[in-house]
Amino acid sequence: MPGMVRWIMRIIMAGASGLIGTDMSAHLRSGGHEVIRLVRRAPAAAGELQWDPAAGQLDPAHLEGADAVINLAGAGIGDRPWTRGRIDELFRSRLDPTHTLAAAMAKTEQPPKVFISQSGSNYYGDRGAAVLREHASNGSGVMARICREWEAAAHTAPAGVRVVTPRTGVVLSRSGGALGRLLPLLRLGLGGPLGNGRQCWPWITLPDVSSAFSFLLTSPLSGPVNLCAPETADVNALVARLAAALHRPALLRVPGPVLRLVMGKLADELLLGSQRMEPALLAEAGFEWKHPSLSEAAAWATARD
């Protein structure tokens, strides 16, 4: 980016094995940075260090002198039904690693300069068509409460560490993530909008997520940062654009009551809720998206190569 100072950084990453972490690790390494993965098992490579976030165990020496810590740890939101036990797991899998990282930083002589700890667009809850910039209030619901507590945990990092909590929207990728189940159906002409389709999904492509985190490593931004593309889209537009890129129809709408019957409260929060999120701080700071428009994103997401 113009005016940005670039140097080789030593980056500690939690949650590096997931969809975002895998892409981000490759992106950062391609830029010359050293990425050290925190793993729960015995280390199997030179770039791995062991920790046990559920037990609050992380050797502070692992973080000593690191330039940055990136926290992507957290169980998948839509992987399983939201039983009481699963909801507790969604909380613990985010709060335990974040508290463990912050506590370990406090025990280092030279804490990292920046701590980027993932959050989500669900911080805002279901807000209809209201434009949501970073100063918008916290919403209601399970995910809104998780995000609020998740961000608060990140801010227990010691003074002098710049804390950034990216509120990431729906991540579009070529496999896995939000489109992991939808794209195969659309390729077969069997997909369609969810609910009435008028709910806004703040979307962003996987490459832009990795680029944005890289940008935030050296940007002066701190606190919550909305991570989504600048173009607003509702589900009707999103599905229609993806289907058009695949040259397929998208006529098989799934009604809201059916989604609620199958998925329970998960449907309302993950699929039927609306967040018209605007990436105000990223735009003001000069971030440049690879896929700023839905048409560009759809062309990339549906490409075979």
Buried (B, 14 or more C-beta within 10 A) or exposed (E): EEEEEEEEBBBBBBBBBBBBBBBBBEBBEEEEBBBBBBBEEEEEEEBBBBBEBEEEEBEBEBBBEBBBBBBBBBEEBBEEEBEEEBBEBBBBBBBBBBBBBBBBBBBBEEBBBBBBBBBBBBBBBBBEEEEBEBEBEEBEBBBBBBBBBBBEBBBBBBEEBBBBBBBBBBBBBBEBBBBEEBBEBBBEBEBBBBBEBEBBBBBBBBBBBBBBBBBBBBBEBBBBBBBBBBBBBBBBBBBBBBBBBBEBBBEEBBEBEEBBEEBEBBBBBBBBBBBBBBBBBBBEBEBEBBBBBBEBBBBBBBEEE
